[in-house]
């Protein structure tokens, strides 16, 4: 919540990057979590393997200012 102008510009690029991945069907949902202890981001992505996820993270423009953790999820999704 106290970003300087450089960080704000990076985060704007970050949003565009993940939005493009969403448009490609790789991101289910993403965005900031407004935790009273401090905001952070959360995303749910669809990838083929861990290496693909690592590549997405490595290419994120905000990689220089964000810290990333990831965990597999066994999702229950609606039937088509």
Buried (B, 14 or more C-beta within 10 A) or exposed (E): EEEEEEBEEBBEEBBEBBEEBBEEEBBEEBEEEEEEEEEEBEBEBEBEEEEEBEEBBEEBBBBEEBEBEEEEEEEEEEEE
